[in-house]
Amino acid sequence: MDKPAKISPLQELGATLRAERERLGLTQAAVAALAGIVRQKLIQIEQGRPSVAIGAYAAVMRTLNLAPTVKEPTVVIDMYPQLKLVAWNRPGNRTIPEREALALYERNWPLIDEAAMDSQERALLHDLVKRYGNGVLHV
């Protein structure tokens, strides 16, 4: 199974801005004019290009009446079979913060069947350990 391509936070933001613009029925030209940028810059923003200044992203957000928020990255429990096994006590809560996912793996390591992990779950665990465990799985 191929690992799904990760999208960057800027690509996610760009897609959100595009979806909101379309939901409001606004053209790229109209939003660009209201935000004080050229249409080509808006296209780059909607693509999530990192070369665009954060001020341009903010201008588009303000134009679309969107407020920036910061949230911790989450994990969809149902995408990872071993995580799903140890998250059985979370009915209805199908996403959890990444730090909490790592904590579940670590606390329940004796119940984890590492050989049964697919490549996607192995990659997730590796990323979590690298990001939040300083490269060490505490089991």
Beta strands, then each sheet from edge to edge (+ up, - down):
strand 1: 74-76
strand 2: 95-97
sheet 1: 1+ 2-
end
